[in-house]
C-alpha cells in the first residue's frame, strides 16, 4: 500500500515559499498580461456570478441616456472615460500622455482654497472637483489637460549622470470660461486595482499603530492616517484608497469613480458631476436616479475587492535577495512595510486573517517639494501622499506595456521614481544615490520581482 501511495505523494507540487504569497491565500501564480484580472480562489457559485457581472460592468462601455440597454445608460454628459477599464486596462495602471500631449487615461483633480462641509477639498465653482476632457454631443468638454516636461539633471555618487523630467500642466480649450488664478491642480494616473479587498480588511487599529505623526522615535519618518468622510456611515474614518488616501472603502472608491470619471450617479453620490454653471450639461437627460443601480454598484465593488494579487517571482535569485537587503538597509521598508495582517471578512475566508506583503503602510508621508501638488485633501497637505502598495509593480510592463511610475507617471523607471523621493524619504533616496551601480541594479531587480 505504501508503495502505491509514494508516487502520488511525490507528484504533489511543493508548497509555495511564504515570500511568494504576496496576498496570502488571495495570491495567484500568474505572470501573464492577465495577472491582475484573476479572482481569488474558492469563490462560491453566487460569488462567481457577482464577480462576472462586476467584471462586465467594469470593462464594457456606458452609453448616453436614453438607450435601450437601460442598465448601462446615463454616461456623462461630462466624463473622462466610458468604462473603468479605459484607464485601468487589464485592471492595471494607466500612463501619462506623451510630452506636449493631452491627458486621455489619467485625470486632473481640481479645487480652490478652503474646504467643503466635511473637510475635503473645496470644488471649483464652475469646474467642480476634476476636469472632464470629454462630453456628449452638444455639450462643451471642460478642457484639454496638457503636460510638458522639463529636465532635472543630477548624478549618482559614482559620477554616472541621470536626468529626471518635471511635468508642467496647463488647461487649454476651456469650455466654460477662465478657471481663475487660485486653481489647485493634482494630476493622477489610475493605479492597479489588485488586492483592494485585502487592504480594506487591514484593521484601522493596525494602521494607527504604525503611524507616528509627531515622530516620537526621531527617525525622520512620521506617517499619519488621513481622516476622510464616509458617505455611508456619515462620519470621518481612516482613509486608505486613492493617492492621498481620500476614500475609506472600496465601495465608496468605486462610486466616486463612477461619478467623477464617467458622470454616473449612485446612491452614495446622487448628484451629477457637473455644476449649475454648465447649463448645456444640466439640460441633458438622466439615465435614472440613480443611474448605477445598487446591485451593479455592489457587483463592481465585489469584483474590485476579490481581484487576486500575483505572486512574487525570483525570491531565491541572489541578485534579488541582495536588492531586498539594500531595500531594507536604505530604510525604504519604513514606509513600504513588507507585511500587514488582515482581519475577519465575512463570507470571504480568502481575505480573512491573512499575512499579506503589500509593501505599504497606507499612511500619509511628506515626500518633499519635488513631488508636492499643493492641493490638500482632508488631513493630507499638499506635500503628502499615501504610500502606494508595491505588490505587482514588477508586472506593469507586461500587463500595461509601460514602466511609468509615481502618482503622475513622471518617472520612467524605478530608479527615477526613487530619485524623486524627498521629505521623509530623502535619506532613502540619498542611500540609493550613493550606492555603486551594481547595488542600484540589484535594488531595482528586487522591485521587479514584486
C-alpha positions in Angstrom: 0.0 0.0 0.0 2.8 2.4 0.9 4.4 1.6 -2.4 1.3 2.8 -4.3 1.0 6.0 -2.3 4.5 7.2 -2.7 4.3 8.1 -6.4 1.1 10.1 -5.7 2.7 12.0 -2.9 5.8 12.6 -4.9 3.8 14.2 -7.7 2.2 16.8 -5.5 3.6 20.3 -6.1 5.8 21.7 -3.4 4.3 24.2 -1.0 4.9 27.8 -2.1 7.5 29.8 -0.3 5.7 32.2 2.1 7.7 35.1 0.5 5.9 34.4 -2.8 2.4 34.7 -1.2 2.0 38.5 -1.6 -1.7 38.2 -0.9 -1.7 35.2 1.4 -4.5 32.9 0.3 -5.5 35.5 -2.2 -2.4 35.0 -4.2 -2.4 33.7 -7.8 0.6 32.3 -9.6 0.3 34.0 -13.0 2.7 36.4 -14.6 0.9 36.9 -17.9 -0.7 40.1 -19.2 -3.8 38.9 -17.3 -2.1 38.6 -14.0 -4.1 41.5 -12.4 -7.5 40.2 -13.7 -7.9 36.9 -11.8 -10.3 36.4 -8.8 -9.2 34.9 -5.6 -9.6 31.1 -5.4 -12.6 29.3 -3.8 -15.4 31.7 -4.6 -18.9 30.2 -4.3 -21.1 30.0 -7.3 -23.0 33.0 -6.2 -19.8 34.9 -5.7 -18.5 33.8 -9.1 -21.7 35.2 -10.6 -21.2 38.6 -8.8 -17.6 38.7 -10.0 -18.6 38.0 -13.6 -21.3 40.7 -13.5 -18.9 43.2 -11.9 -16.3 42.3 -14.5 -18.8 43.1 -17.3 -19.7 46.5 -15.9 -16.1 47.3 -15.2 -15.0 46.6 -18.7 -17.9 47.5 -21.1 -18.7 51.0 -22.1 -21.5 53.0 -20.7 -23.7 55.0 -23.1 -25.7 58.2 -23.1 -29.3 58.2 -21.9 -31.9 57.3 -23.0 -30.8 54.0 -24.6 -32.2 50.5 -25.0 -29.6 48.9 -22.6 -31.1 50.9 -19.7 -28.7 49.3 -17.2 -25.8 50.9 -19.0 -27.1 54.3 -19.8 -26.5 57.6 -18.1 -23.0 58.4 -19.3 -21.8 61.9 -18.9 -22.7 64.5 -20.1 -19.2 65.3 -18.9 -16.8 62.5 -18.4 -13.2 61.3 -18.7 -13.8 57.7 -19.7 -16.7 55.4 -20.9 -15.6 52.4 -18.7 -13.5 51.7 -15.7 -11.1 49.6 -17.9 -10.4 52.6 -20.2 -8.0 53.8 -17.6 -7.4 50.5 -15.6 -6.6 48.4 -18.7 -6.4 44.8 -17.7 -7.1 46.0 -14.1 -3.7 47.7 -14.2 -2.1 51.1 -14.3 -2.5 53.9 -16.7 0.1 56.2 -18.2 0.7 59.9 -18.7 0.4 61.4 -22.2 3.4 62.0 -24.5 5.2 65.3 -23.9 3.1 68.1 -25.3 0.0 65.9 -25.4 -3.3 65.9 -23.7 -4.4 63.5 -20.9 -6.6 60.6 -22.1 -6.2 57.8 -19.5 -5.4 59.9 -16.4 -7.2 62.7 -14.7 -6.7 66.1 -13.1 -8.2 66.8 -9.7 -9.0 70.5 -9.1 -10.2 72.6 -6.3 -9.9 76.1 -4.8 -8.5 77.1 -1.4 -10.7 76.1 1.5 -12.6 73.0 2.5 -16.1 71.7 1.9 -18.6 70.9 4.7 -16.8 67.7 5.6 -13.3 69.0 5.5 -12.5 67.8 2.0 -11.3 69.8 -1.0 -13.5 72.8 -2.0 -14.7 72.2 -5.6 -14.2 74.9 -8.2 -17.5 76.8 -8.6 -17.5 76.1 -12.3 -15.3 73.2 -13.0 -16.1 71.1 -9.9 -13.7 68.5 -8.4 -11.9 67.3 -11.6 -11.5 68.3 -15.2 -13.6 66.2 -17.6 -12.0 66.3 -21.0 -14.8 64.6 -22.9 -18.5 65.3 -23.3 -21.7 64.1 -25.1 -22.6 65.8 -28.4 -23.9 69.3 -27.9 -22.1 69.7 -24.6 -18.7 71.5 -24.4 -16.0 69.4 -22.7 -14.4 71.2 -19.8 -10.8 71.4 -21.0 -7.8 69.7 -22.5 -5.2 68.9 -19.8 -1.8 69.3 -21.4 1.5 68.2 -20.0 5.1 69.3 -20.9 8.3 68.1 -19.2 11.4 69.9 -18.2 14.7 68.3 -17.4 16.1 67.8 -13.9 19.7 66.7 -14.0 21.9 65.1 -11.4 24.4 62.4 -10.8 25.0 59.4 -8.7 27.8 59.4 -6.2 29.9 57.3 -8.7 29.6 60.1 -11.3 27.0 58.4 -13.6 24.6 61.2 -14.7 20.8 60.9 -14.6 18.1 63.1 -16.0 14.6 63.2 -14.5 11.6 65.0 -16.0 9.5 67.6 -14.2 5.9 67.8 -15.5 4.1 71.1 -16.1 0.3 71.1 -16.5 -1.9 73.5 -18.3 -5.5 73.8 -19.3 -6.4 74.6 -22.9 -9.7 75.0 -24.8 -11.6 75.8 -21.6 -15.3 75.1 -22.3 -16.8 77.3 -19.5 -14.6 80.3 -19.2 -11.4 81.1 -17.3 -10.6 78.9 -14.3 -9.1 81.8 -12.3 -5.8 82.2 -10.7 -6.4 80.2 -7.5 -7.0 76.8 -9.1 -5.3 74.0 -7.3 -4.4 71.0 -9.5 -3.4 67.4 -8.8 -2.7 65.0 -11.7 -3.4 61.3 -11.0 -2.7 58.1 -13.0 -5.0 55.2 -12.4 -3.3 52.6 -10.2 -3.7 48.9 -10.5 -6.8 47.6 -8.6 -5.4 44.3 -7.3 -5.7 43.4 -3.7 -8.1 46.1 -2.7 -10.2 43.8 -0.5 -7.1 42.8 1.4 -6.1 46.4 2.0 -9.7 47.2 3.1 -9.5 44.3 5.6 -6.5 45.6 7.4 -7.9 46.9 10.8 -7.7 50.6 11.3 -6.1 50.0 14.7 -3.2 48.3 13.0 -2.6 51.3 10.7 -2.9 53.7 13.7 -0.2 51.7 15.5 2.1 52.2 12.6 1.5 55.9 12.5 3.9 58.3 14.2 2.6 61.8 13.4 4.9 63.6 15.8 7.9 61.5 15.0 8.3 60.5 18.6 11.1 58.0 17.8 13.0 60.7 16.0 13.7 58.6 12.9 12.6 61.3 10.5 9.5 59.3 9.4 6.1 60.4 10.7 3.4 58.6 8.7 -0.2 59.5 9.7 -3.7 58.4 8.8 -5.9 60.6 6.7 -9.3 61.2 8.2 -12.0 61.3 5.5 -15.7 61.5 5.2 -17.5 58.1 4.8 -20.7 58.8 3.0 -22.4 55.5 4.0 -21.7 55.9 7.8 -21.9 59.7 7.8 -18.7 60.1 9.9 -15.0 60.6 9.5 -13.0 57.4 9.2 -9.5 56.4 8.2 -8.8 56.8 4.5 -6.8 54.1 2.7 -7.6 54.3 -1.1 -6.5 56.9 -3.6 -3.2 58.7 -4.0 -3.9 60.8 -0.9 -5.9 58.1 0.9 -9.1 60.1 0.2 -11.5 57.2 0.3 -12.4 54.9 3.3 -13.8 51.9 1.4 -13.7 50.0 -1.9 -17.4 50.7 -2.4 -17.0 54.5 -2.0 -13.9 54.4 -4.2 -15.9 52.7 -6.9 -18.9 55.0 -6.5 -16.6 58.1 -6.6 -15.0 56.8 -9.9 -18.4 56.2 -11.4 -19.4 59.8 -10.6 -16.2 61.7 -11.2 -14.8 59.8 -14.2 -18.0 58.7 -16.0 -20.6 61.2 -14.8 -22.8 58.4 -13.4 -24.9 58.8 -10.2 -25.1 56.2 -7.4 -26.8 56.0 -4.0 -23.6 57.3 -2.5 -23.2 60.2 -5.0 -26.7 61.0 -6.3 -25.7 64.4 -7.7 -24.5 64.8 -11.3 -20.8 65.7 -11.6 -21.4 69.0 -13.5 -22.1 72.3 -11.9 -25.0 74.7 -12.3 -22.9 77.0 -14.4 -22.5 74.3 -17.0 -26.0 74.8 -18.5 -25.6 72.7 -21.6 -24.8 69.7 -19.3 -27.7 70.5 -17.0 -30.1 70.2 -19.8 -29.1 66.6 -20.8 -31.4 63.7 -19.9 -30.6 61.5 -17.0 -30.3 57.7 -17.1 -32.4 57.3 -13.9 -32.0 58.1 -10.2 -29.5 56.6 -9.6 -28.0 55.8 -12.9 -26.0 52.9 -11.4 -28.3 50.6 -9.6 -27.4 49.3 -6.1 -26.9 45.8 -7.5 -24.5 47.0 -10.1 -22.6 49.1 -7.6 -22.4 46.1 -5.3 -21.2 43.8 -8.1 -18.5 46.2 -9.3 -17.3 46.7 -5.7 -17.2 43.0 -5.1 -15.3 42.5 -8.3 -12.8 45.1 -7.2 -12.5 43.5 -3.7 -11.7 40.0 -4.9 -9.1 40.6 -7.6 -6.2 38.5 -6.5 -2.6 39.5 -6.1 0.1 37.9 -8.3 2.9 36.0 -6.5 6.4 37.3 -6.2 8.9 35.9 -8.5 12.6 35.1 -8.2 12.7 35.1 -4.4 15.8 32.9 -4.4 17.7 34.8 -7.1 20.9 36.0 -5.4 20.7 39.5 -7.0 17.0 39.8 -5.9 18.0 38.8 -2.4 20.8 41.4 -2.4 18.4 44.0 -3.6 15.9 43.1 -0.8 18.7 43.6 1.7 19.5 47.0 0.2 15.8 48.0 0.2 15.8 47.4 3.9 19.1 48.9 4.7 18.1 52.1 2.8 15.0 52.2 5.1 12.6 52.0 2.2 10.7 49.5 4.2 10.0 52.1 6.9 7.1 53.3 4.7 6.8 50.5 2.2 6.0 48.0 5.0 6.5 44.4 3.8 3.8 42.8 5.9 0.4 43.6 7.2 -2.3 41.4 8.6 -6.0 41.4 7.7 -8.9 41.0 10.0 -12.1 39.0 9.5 -14.1 39.4 6.2 -17.5 37.8 6.4 -18.1 35.3 3.6 -14.5 35.6 2.3 -12.1 33.4 4.2 -9.5 34.0 1.4 -9.2 37.6 2.6 -9.6 36.9 6.3 -6.7 36.7 8.8 -4.1 36.7 6.1 -0.5 37.7 6.3 0.0 39.9 3.2 3.0 41.6 1.7 1.8 44.7 0.0 4.8 46.9 0.8 2.8 49.8 2.1 1.6 51.2 5.4 -1.3 53.0 3.8 -0.2 56.2 5.7 0.4 59.7 4.5 4.0 60.8 4.3 5.7 64.1 3.3 7.6 63.3 0.1 9.1 66.8 -0.3 8.6 69.8 -2.5 9.6 68.0 -5.7 6.5 65.7 -5.7 4.2 68.2 -4.0 0.9 69.1 -5.7 0.0 71.9 -3.3 -3.6 70.6 -3.1 -4.8 69.4 0.3 -7.3 66.5 0.7 -8.9 66.2 4.1 -5.9 65.8 6.5 -3.4 65.4 3.7 -1.5 68.5 2.9 0.0 69.5 -0.5 3.3 67.6 0.2 1.8 64.4 1.5 1.0 61.2 -0.4 -0.2 57.7 0.7 2.5 55.1 0.5 1.4 53.2 -2.7 1.5 49.3 -2.5 4.3 47.8 -4.5 2.8 44.3 -4.9 2.5 43.6 -8.7 4.6 46.6 -9.7 7.1 44.5 -11.5 4.4 43.1 -13.8 3.1 46.5 -15.0 5.3 46.4 -18.2 3.8 43.0 -19.1 0.2 43.9 -18.2 0.1 47.5 -19.3 3.1 47.9 -21.7 4.9 50.7 -19.9 7.2 51.5 -16.9 5.8 54.8 -15.8 5.6 55.3 -12.0 4.6 57.7 -9.3 1.2 59.5 -8.9 1.5 61.3 -12.2 3.7 58.9 -14.2 6.6 61.3 -14.4 9.1 58.6 -13.5 10.1 56.4 -16.5 11.6 53.6 -14.4 12.2 52.5 -10.8 15.5 54.5 -10.5 13.7 57.7 -11.5 10.9 57.1 -9.0 13.3 56.6 -6.2 15.3 59.8 -7.1 12.1 61.9 -6.9 11.6 60.9 -3.3 12.2 63.7 -0.8 11.0 64.9 2.6 10.7 61.8 4.9 12.2 59.7 2.1 15.2 61.9 1.5 17.6 59.7 3.4 16.4 56.6 1.5 16.9 58.5 -1.8 20.4 59.5 -0.9 21.2 56.0 0.2 20.2 54.8 -3.3 22.1 57.6 -5.0 25.3 56.7 -3.0 25.1 53.0 -4.0 27.5 51.6 -6.5 25.9 50.8 -9.9 25.7 47.0 -9.2 23.8 47.6 -5.9 21.4 50.1 -7.6 20.7 47.4 -10.2 20.1 44.8 -7.5 17.6 47.0 -5.7 15.8 47.6 -9.0 15.7 43.9 -9.7 14.2 43.3 -6.3 11.4 45.8 -7.1 10.9 44.0 -10.4 10.3 40.8 -8.5 7.3 42.2 -6.6 
